[in-house]
Structure formats: C-alpha cells, structure tokens
Amino acid sequence: MFSKTLFAAAWIAALAVNTVSAIPTISAVGSKFFTSDGNQFFIKGVAYQPTDADPLVDTSQCQLDATQMQDLGANTIRVYHVDSTANHSGCMSTFSDAGIYLFVDLDTFDTEINQDDATWNQTQLTAFEKVLDEFQQYDNTAGVFVGNEILDLANGSNAAPYIKAAARDIKAYRDSKNYRDIPVGYSAADIAGLRPMLQNYLACGGNASENVDFFSLNSYEWCGDSSFTTSGYSMLEQNATGYPIPIFFSETGCNTVEPRTFQDQSAILGPDMDNTWSGAIIYEWVEVTNNFGLISYGAAAVTAAMTDWPVSGTPTPISPDYQNLKSQWATLTPSGVALSAYSASASSLTPPPCPSSTSGGWLVNGNPPLPTLGQTLAAASGATQTGTATATASTTAKATATKKGTASGGKEIAGMSIGLAGVMLGFIVWL
C-alpha cells in the first residue's frame, strides 16, 4: 500500500511539474496574438537559419543558441527551411524550455509559389501539409507562413490569389485534422507599389476561411538615427490601424548605418505602435558575410572574402550590435491587453475593403474567385486579375534562385535586399 501511495504521489508531482513547465500556446484573436493563459503576446524574435540546412535538428547546437537567445531577451525564432521528415523534438523542447516560440515557413525552394508562373497544386499542398504535420505537435509553434516575398513587383500582384488559395487549403487541412488553430500567415516584401493593397487583400472579403490569420512585413526602413516619421513607420502604423488580424515585422534590422542601434524597437514595442503591431523579428541570428549577424560561431570575424565560415559552435555576441539590441529589448515590455478584456471588441473588427486594380499597379480587382487546386496563372504581363485562373495539370512550383541564392542560403536574404530597395524607391510615394 505504501509503495502504491508513494508511486501515486510521485506521478502526481511529476504531472504537476510538467504542467507548470509547459509553454502556453499562441492563437490569433482579432488583431492580436494571445497566449493560452490569456495574455497578449508580443514578438521579440530573431531569424534563425545559418544555411539552407534545417537548423532544428541539432539539439546540442539549439541548446547553445537558446541559452544565448535567453540572454538577449528573445522569445521567438523564425526558420525558413525545414525537413519535414526529420526529428525536431530535441530542438523544439529546448526552445520551449527557454520560453522561445517558432514561426516556420511551410514552403521550400521547389514548392514555393512563384509570381512569374504562379501555381498551386497537389505537390505543393502535400509538402506544406507535411511541415504542418510535423510542427503542429509542438506547443511553441506560434505560426506558419504560406509564403515569403512571393510578390516583389507590382505587376506580379496577379499571383496574390494563389497566396490566399494556399492559406485557404492549409487552414482547411489544419481543421480537418483537428489540430489546434495554429495561425497561418504571409511574410511580405516591403514594396511601396504593393502595400497596403496586398495587406488589405489578404484580409478582405469577409470569408475568414480564405484569408490569412496574420500578415507580416519584411521592412528595413528605419536605418540609423532615424525617427518614427522619417523612417516611414508612421505610415506603416497608419495603414495598419483598424486592421482586423495581427500584423508584425517578420524581418527588420537595417544595417546601412553601422553599428545597428535598433532604435525602431522602441517604436514597434512602444506606445507609437504596440496597440497595432505585435512585435518584430530581427534579421538575423548568425553572422555570415552580410553584416547582419548578432552572433558568430567562433572568435574569427566573418568577411566578404570568405567562402566558408563556421555554422555551428559556441555563440559569440557581435559587439556592439548584440548588446544594443539586448539593451533596447530590456526596456520594452508592453503589457498589452488581457484576452478577457479584449474578446468583445475583437468581434467588432471588420475586414478592410478589397483593393481595386490600378493602371500599372495593383492588378487584382476586388476579390475574384480563388484558384482551385491544380490551377496555374496564365495571364499576360500587366493583365488584370478578375476571375479564375486557367486550369492545367499539376506541376511542381518553379524554384526562384534569384531570391534564395545567397551566402547564408537563407530565404530571408530576399527581404533584406528587396526591403532596402523599397526604402530607396518607395519613400516619396509613401511620405
């Protein structure tokens, strides 16, 4: 009897420990993210992808990085490429124990949607589903992306319905499998000729099953000693006010002025924007040859002349950028609003109007029927999208090496280059 009682007590104690240590899940409610314990969630994240290889399979390396990220004050990572067949339990558990969530891209080099030859087919959907199958089991999976910078030209906007189609089908699959409501969203390039039209289009129409659950932006507008107005952030805030789903920076951290001081974090996570925006992911964790890294693996500096550099090891903070970001985040702790106090107002949010097409600009007129599985975009350059796309046999989406082929191998590089181009070309339009 004593041994049974002792065993039961031990089992209850172990259960209590596991319950206490379990990380709350993240959901999208109205325009905000909330944890399952009812607190608003703000992202303090880093892009985590030193090479094309899946970074979430080496538990020992994840343990080293998670410890350093805790010191930095990060609570989120973004990963662009994963192997859905690999075992991620060690790394995901490590990051969970460190209080760190994951936003993960569902596409790969050969399954992404391509604006120049848009397709949405069974091959792509199945690949997306496999990534979701793998990561839905982890409570610290905060959200998934159906695409990253698919549109980077105004005349590529005819491919926007394919983004919605991907979101529609992934959400339907998620629900059919009785997975929790992991938010499904999109990461956009910061292109003046596309925003806020794309932002509004992905949330318009009133049919939540066809819309993304969140929208995010890869933006490098705030460079050096700028300001809320000069940087263009005031316009980003204006365009996001009243937006009915969460919005955040999926990449940021301009490095055209060095060292990086990350002053934009005080706007994003402060009173200028924290009522509308849900935080930011800094590009990037590991230093390669682009001067964006917050840490390096090893003491030797990475230079542009190098063709090989350490992609694992003990994280060494890069000075002064690492400390500058750490100092910024340490002073920024937005409290937000409790879910219990917000739920009623969330139900009153309304979708934005679907944008109309414009000559030489946004090409999708209103909210045309979305492509069905197996359709492909067959439209002349500059044509306006007003109806269904042409049906063809399923084909594998074409890889886009121009966006992805970089020293780091990271899909995220596109955001840096396109975002900075948007700064140079788009300021006059927006300011």
C-alpha positions as CSV (number, residue, x, y, z in Angstrom):
1,M,0.0,0.0,0.0
2,F,2.8,2.4,0.9
3,S,4.6,1.8,-2.3
4,K,1.5,2.4,-4.4
5,T,0.8,5.5,-2.4
6,L,4.3,6.7,-2.9
7,F,4.2,6.0,-6.6
8,A,0.9,7.8,-7.0
9,A,2.3,10.8,-5.2
10,A,5.4,10.8,-7.4
11,W,3.2,10.5,-10.5
12,I,1.1,13.5,-9.4
13,A,4.1,15.5,-8.6
14,A,5.7,14.8,-12.0
15,L,2.4,15.7,-13.7
16,A,2.3,19.0,-11.8
17,V,5.9,19.8,-12.8
18,N,5.1,19.0,-16.5
19,T,2.0,21.2,-16.3
20,V,3.8,24.1,-14.8
21,S,6.7,23.9,-17.3
22,A,4.5,23.5,-20.4
23,I,4.6,26.6,-22.6
24,P,1.3,28.3,-23.3
25,T,0.2,28.1,-26.9
26,I,-0.3,31.1,-29.2
27,S,-3.5,32.0,-31.0
28,A,-4.7,34.9,-33.1
29,V,-7.7,36.7,-31.8
30,G,-8.9,39.8,-33.7
31,S,-5.8,41.9,-34.4
32,K,-3.6,40.5,-31.6
33,F,-1.8,37.3,-30.6
34,F,-2.6,35.8,-27.2
35,T,-1.2,33.0,-25.1
36,S,-3.5,30.3,-23.9
37,D,-3.3,31.8,-20.4
38,G,-4.9,35.0,-21.7
39,N,-2.0,37.4,-22.0
40,Q,-1.2,39.4,-25.2
41,F,1.9,38.1,-26.9
42,F,4.5,40.5,-28.4
43,I,7.3,39.1,-30.6
44,K,10.9,39.7,-29.8
45,G,12.4,37.5,-32.4
46,V,15.5,36.6,-34.5
47,A,15.8,34.9,-37.9
48,Y,17.5,31.6,-37.3
49,Q,18.9,30.0,-40.5
50,P,22.7,30.0,-41.0
51,T,22.5,27.7,-44.1
52,D,19.9,26.0,-46.3
53,A,20.0,23.1,-43.9
54,D,17.3,22.6,-41.2
55,P,18.6,24.3,-38.1
56,L,16.2,22.5,-35.8
57,V,17.7,19.0,-35.9
58,D,20.9,19.6,-33.9
59,T,19.8,19.6,-30.3
60,S,23.2,20.4,-28.9
61,Q,23.5,23.5,-31.1
62,C,20.0,24.5,-30.3
63,Q,20.8,24.3,-26.6
64,L,23.8,26.6,-27.0
65,D,21.8,29.1,-29.1
66,A,18.7,29.0,-26.9
67,T,20.7,29.9,-23.8
68,Q,22.3,32.9,-25.7
69,M,18.9,34.0,-27.0
70,Q,17.6,34.0,-23.5
71,D,20.4,36.3,-22.5
72,L,19.4,38.6,-25.5
73,G,15.8,38.7,-24.4
74,A,14.4,36.9,-27.5
75,N,11.1,34.9,-27.2
76,T,10.7,33.9,-30.9
77,I,12.7,32.5,-33.8
78,R,11.8,32.4,-37.5
79,V,13.0,29.4,-39.5
80,Y,12.8,29.4,-43.3
81,H,13.7,25.9,-44.3
82,V,13.0,22.6,-42.5
83,D,13.0,19.0,-43.3
84,S,9.5,17.7,-42.5
85,T,10.9,14.1,-42.2
86,A,13.5,15.0,-39.6
87,N,13.1,14.7,-35.8
88,H,12.7,18.2,-34.3
89,S,11.7,17.2,-30.8
90,G,15.1,17.9,-29.2
91,C,15.4,21.5,-30.5
92,M,11.7,22.3,-30.1
93,S,11.8,21.1,-26.5
94,T,15.0,23.1,-25.9
95,F,13.4,26.3,-27.3
96,S,10.2,25.7,-25.4
97,D,12.1,25.3,-22.1
98,A,13.7,28.7,-22.9
99,G,10.3,30.3,-23.5
100,I,11.0,30.7,-27.2
101,Y,8.4,30.2,-29.9
102,L,8.7,29.3,-33.6
103,F,7.3,30.8,-36.8
104,V,8.2,28.5,-39.6
105,D,7.8,28.7,-43.4
106,L,5.9,25.8,-45.0
107,D,7.4,26.2,-48.4
108,T,10.8,25.2,-49.8
109,F,13.0,26.1,-52.8
110,D,10.9,23.8,-55.1
111,T,7.4,24.2,-53.6
112,E,7.1,28.0,-53.2
113,I,4.6,30.0,-55.2
114,N,6.3,32.0,-57.9
115,Q,4.8,35.3,-59.0
116,D,6.2,34.8,-62.6
117,D,4.5,31.5,-63.1
118,A,2.1,31.1,-60.2
119,T,0.8,27.6,-59.4
120,W,-1.0,26.0,-56.6
121,N,-1.1,22.2,-56.9
122,Q,-1.2,19.0,-55.0
123,T,2.6,18.7,-54.9
124,Q,2.8,22.0,-53.1
125,L,-0.1,21.4,-50.8
126,T,1.2,18.0,-49.7
127,A,4.6,19.4,-49.0
128,F,3.1,22.2,-46.9
129,E,0.9,19.7,-45.1
130,K,3.9,17.6,-44.1
131,V,5.6,20.6,-42.5
132,L,2.4,21.4,-40.6
133,D,2.0,17.8,-39.6
134,E,5.5,17.8,-38.0
135,F,5.3,21.1,-36.2
136,Q,1.7,21.2,-35.0
137,Q,2.7,18.8,-32.2
138,Y,4.8,21.4,-30.5
139,D,3.1,23.9,-28.3
140,N,5.7,26.5,-29.0
141,T,4.9,26.6,-32.7
142,A,3.4,30.1,-32.9
143,G,2.5,30.3,-36.5
144,V,3.3,29.2,-40.1
145,F,3.9,31.1,-43.3
146,V,2.4,30.0,-46.6
147,G,4.9,32.3,-48.4
148,N,7.8,34.7,-48.1
149,E,8.0,37.6,-50.5
150,I,6.2,35.9,-53.3
151,L,5.3,39.3,-54.7
152,D,8.2,41.7,-55.2
153,L,6.9,43.6,-58.3
154,A,3.6,45.4,-58.7
155,N,3.0,43.5,-62.0
156,G,3.4,40.3,-60.0
157,S,0.3,41.0,-58.0
158,N,-1.8,38.7,-60.2
159,A,-0.2,35.9,-58.1
160,A,-1.8,37.2,-54.9
161,P,-4.9,34.9,-55.2
162,Y,-2.5,32.0,-55.1
163,I,-1.3,33.1,-51.6
164,K,-4.9,33.1,-50.5
165,A,-5.6,29.7,-52.0
166,A,-2.6,28.3,-50.1
167,A,-3.9,29.8,-46.9
168,R,-7.4,28.5,-47.5
169,D,-6.3,25.0,-48.1
170,I,-3.8,24.8,-45.3
171,K,-6.4,26.1,-42.9
172,A,-8.9,23.6,-44.1
173,Y,-6.4,20.8,-43.7
174,R,-5.5,22.1,-40.2
175,D,-9.1,22.0,-39.2
176,S,-9.8,18.6,-40.8
177,K,-7.0,17.1,-38.8
178,N,-8.4,18.7,-35.6
179,Y,-5.1,20.5,-35.0
180,R,-5.2,23.5,-32.8
181,D,-5.8,26.8,-34.6
182,I,-2.1,27.5,-35.4
183,P,-2.1,30.9,-37.1
184,V,-1.5,30.7,-40.9
185,G,0.0,33.9,-42.4
186,Y,2.2,35.5,-45.0
187,S,5.5,37.4,-45.0
188,A,5.6,40.3,-47.4
189,A,8.3,42.2,-49.1
190,D,8.3,45.9,-48.3
191,I,7.4,47.2,-51.8
192,A,5.6,50.6,-51.9
193,G,3.7,49.7,-55.1
194,L,2.2,46.7,-53.3
195,R,1.3,47.9,-49.9
196,P,-1.2,48.4,-48.4
197,M,-3.1,46.7,-51.3
198,L,-1.6,43.3,-50.6
199,Q,-2.0,43.8,-46.8
200,N,-5.7,44.6,-47.3
201,Y,-6.3,42.0,-50.0
202,L,-5.1,39.1,-47.8
203,A,-7.6,40.0,-45.1
204,C,-10.6,41.3,-47.1
205,G,-13.8,39.7,-48.4
206,G,-15.4,38.6,-45.1
207,N,-14.6,34.9,-45.5
208,A,-12.2,34.1,-42.8
209,S,-11.6,30.6,-44.1
210,E,-9.9,32.2,-47.2
211,N,-7.9,34.9,-45.5
212,V,-4.6,34.7,-43.7
213,D,-4.7,34.7,-39.9
214,F,-1.9,37.2,-39.7
215,F,0.1,39.5,-42.0
216,S,3.8,40.3,-41.6
217,L,6.3,42.6,-43.3
218,N,10.0,42.4,-44.1
219,S,10.9,46.0,-43.7
220,Y,14.3,47.7,-43.5
221,E,13.1,51.3,-43.5
222,W,14.4,52.5,-40.1
223,C,18.2,53.0,-40.6
224,G,20.5,54.5,-38.1
225,D,19.4,57.7,-36.2
226,S,16.0,58.0,-37.8
227,S,12.6,58.7,-36.3
228,F,9.0,57.4,-36.3
229,T,8.1,59.8,-39.1
230,T,11.3,60.0,-41.1
231,S,11.6,56.2,-41.3
232,G,8.1,55.8,-42.7
233,Y,7.0,53.8,-39.7
234,S,4.3,56.4,-39.1
235,M,2.8,55.5,-42.5
236,L,3.1,51.8,-41.7
237,E,1.2,52.5,-38.5
238,Q,-1.5,54.5,-40.3
239,N,-2.0,51.7,-42.8
240,A,-2.3,49.1,-40.1
241,T,-4.7,51.0,-37.8
242,G,-8.0,49.1,-37.7
243,Y,-6.5,46.0,-39.4
244,P,-8.6,43.0,-38.2
245,I,-5.7,40.4,-37.9
246,P,-2.3,40.5,-36.2
247,I,0.5,42.3,-38.1
248,F,4.2,42.3,-37.2
249,F,7.6,42.7,-38.7
250,S,8.8,39.3,-39.9
251,E,12.2,40.8,-40.7
252,T,13.8,44.1,-39.7
253,G,17.2,45.5,-38.8
254,C,18.7,47.8,-41.4
255,N,22.5,47.8,-41.4
256,T,23.3,50.6,-43.9
257,V,24.3,52.7,-40.9
258,E,26.6,50.9,-38.5
259,P,26.6,49.9,-35.8
260,R,23.0,49.0,-35.6
261,T,21.2,50.6,-32.6
262,F,17.8,49.1,-33.2
263,Q,16.0,52.3,-32.3
264,D,13.0,51.1,-34.2
265,Q,12.2,48.6,-31.5
266,S,11.2,51.5,-29.2
267,A,8.6,52.4,-31.7
268,I,7.4,48.9,-32.5
269,L,7.2,47.8,-28.9
270,G,6.3,51.2,-27.5
271,P,3.3,53.5,-27.5
272,D,3.7,54.6,-31.1
273,M,2.8,51.1,-32.4
274,D,2.2,48.5,-29.8
275,N,-1.5,48.9,-29.9
276,T,-1.5,47.8,-33.5
277,W,1.7,45.8,-34.2
278,S,2.7,42.6,-32.5
279,G,6.4,42.9,-32.4
280,A,9.4,42.2,-34.7
281,I,11.9,39.6,-35.8
282,I,15.4,40.8,-36.2
283,Y,17.4,39.7,-39.2
284,E,19.5,37.7,-38.2
285,W,21.0,35.4,-35.6
286,V,24.2,34.1,-37.2
287,E,26.7,36.3,-38.9
288,V,27.7,35.2,-42.4
289,T,29.0,37.7,-45.0
290,N,26.3,40.3,-44.9
291,N,27.0,42.1,-41.6
292,F,23.5,41.3,-40.2
293,G,24.5,38.7,-37.6
294,L,24.0,39.2,-33.9
295,I,26.4,36.3,-33.0
296,S,29.2,34.4,-34.7
297,Y,30.3,30.8,-34.1
298,G,33.9,31.3,-33.1
299,A,36.1,34.4,-32.5
300,A,37.2,35.0,-36.0
301,A,35.4,37.7,-37.9
302,V,33.4,36.7,-41.0
303,T,34.5,38.7,-44.0
304,A,33.0,39.1,-47.5
305,A,36.1,37.4,-49.0
306,M,35.3,34.1,-47.1
307,T,33.8,31.2,-48.9
308,D,33.3,29.1,-45.8
309,W,32.5,30.1,-42.2
310,P,31.5,28.3,-39.0
311,V,27.8,27.4,-38.9
312,S,27.9,25.8,-35.5
313,G,29.6,26.2,-32.2
314,T,29.5,28.4,-29.2
315,P,27.6,31.6,-29.9
316,T,29.8,34.7,-29.5
317,P,27.9,38.0,-29.4
318,I,28.9,40.6,-32.0
319,S,29.7,43.9,-30.5
320,P,28.1,46.3,-30.2
321,D,25.0,45.2,-32.2
322,Y,24.1,42.3,-29.8
323,Q,24.3,44.5,-26.7
324,N,22.5,47.3,-28.4
325,L,19.5,45.1,-29.2
326,K,19.6,43.5,-25.7
327,S,19.5,46.9,-24.1
328,Q,16.6,48.0,-26.3
329,W,14.5,44.9,-25.5
330,A,15.3,45.1,-21.8
331,T,13.5,48.4,-21.6
332,L,10.5,47.4,-23.7
333,T,7.9,45.3,-22.0
334,P,4.5,46.2,-23.4
335,S,1.7,44.8,-21.3
336,G,-1.0,44.9,-23.9
337,V,-4.5,43.8,-23.0
338,A,-5.9,40.7,-21.4
339,L,-7.9,38.4,-23.7
340,S,-10.8,38.6,-21.3
341,A,-11.0,42.4,-21.8
342,Y,-10.4,42.2,-25.5
343,S,-12.7,39.5,-26.8
344,A,-15.8,41.6,-27.1
345,S,-14.0,44.4,-29.1
346,A,-12.3,41.8,-31.3
347,S,-15.7,40.7,-32.6
348,S,-16.5,44.2,-33.8
349,L,-13.5,44.4,-36.2
350,T,-14.4,44.4,-39.8
351,P,-12.4,43.3,-42.9
352,P,-10.8,46.0,-45.0
353,P,-12.2,46.8,-48.4
354,C,-10.7,44.7,-51.2
355,P,-8.5,46.9,-53.3
356,S,-9.4,47.8,-56.8
357,S,-6.9,47.4,-59.6
358,T,-5.0,50.4,-60.8
359,S,-3.3,51.0,-64.2
360,G,0.3,49.9,-63.9
361,G,0.0,49.0,-60.3
362,W,-2.1,46.5,-58.2
363,L,-3.7,44.2,-60.7
364,V,-6.2,42.2,-58.7
365,N,-9.6,43.8,-58.9
366,G,-11.7,43.3,-55.8
367,N,-11.9,39.7,-54.5
368,P,-12.1,37.4,-57.5
369,P,-12.7,33.6,-57.0
370,L,-9.6,31.9,-55.7
371,P,-7.7,29.3,-57.8
372,T,-8.6,25.7,-57.2
373,L,-6.0,23.1,-56.6
374,G,-4.2,22.4,-59.9
375,Q,-4.7,25.8,-61.5
376,T,-1.9,28.0,-62.8
377,L,-1.8,31.6,-63.6
378,A,-1.8,32.1,-67.4
379,A,-2.1,35.9,-67.9
380,A,-0.2,38.3,-70.0
381,S,2.1,40.6,-68.1
382,G,0.1,43.6,-66.7
383,A,-3.3,42.0,-67.2
384,T,-5.9,42.5,-64.5
385,Q,-7.0,39.5,-62.4
386,T,-10.8,39.4,-62.4
387,G,-11.7,35.8,-62.5
388,T,-10.4,32.2,-62.2
389,A,-7.0,31.2,-63.4
390,T,-6.5,28.7,-66.3
391,A,-6.7,25.1,-65.2
392,T,-3.7,22.9,-66.1
393,A,-2.2,19.6,-64.9
394,S,-0.5,19.8,-61.6
395,T,3.2,20.8,-61.8
396,T,5.8,21.4,-59.3
397,A,6.4,25.1,-58.5
398,K,9.4,26.6,-60.1
399,A,12.3,27.4,-57.7
400,T,13.5,31.0,-57.6
401,A,17.2,31.1,-57.2
402,T,17.3,34.9,-57.6
403,K,15.5,35.3,-54.2
404,K,17.2,32.5,-52.4
405,G,20.7,32.0,-53.7
406,T,22.8,33.8,-51.1
407,A,25.9,33.2,-49.0
408,S,23.9,32.2,-46.0
409,G,21.5,30.2,-48.0
410,G,18.7,31.8,-46.1
411,K,15.4,32.6,-47.8
412,E,15.4,35.7,-45.7
413,I,18.0,37.5,-47.7
414,A,15.3,38.5,-50.2
415,G,13.7,40.5,-47.5
416,M,16.9,42.5,-46.9
417,S,17.6,43.3,-50.5
418,I,14.0,44.0,-51.5
419,G,13.2,45.8,-48.4
420,L,16.2,48.2,-48.8
421,A,15.2,48.7,-52.4
422,G,11.8,49.6,-51.2
423,V,13.3,52.2,-48.9
424,M,15.1,53.9,-51.7
425,L,12.3,53.7,-54.3
426,G,9.2,54.0,-52.1
427,F,9.8,56.8,-49.6
428,I,8.5,59.5,-51.9
429,V,5.3,57.5,-52.6
430,W,4.5,57.0,-49.0
431,L,5.8,60.1,-47.4
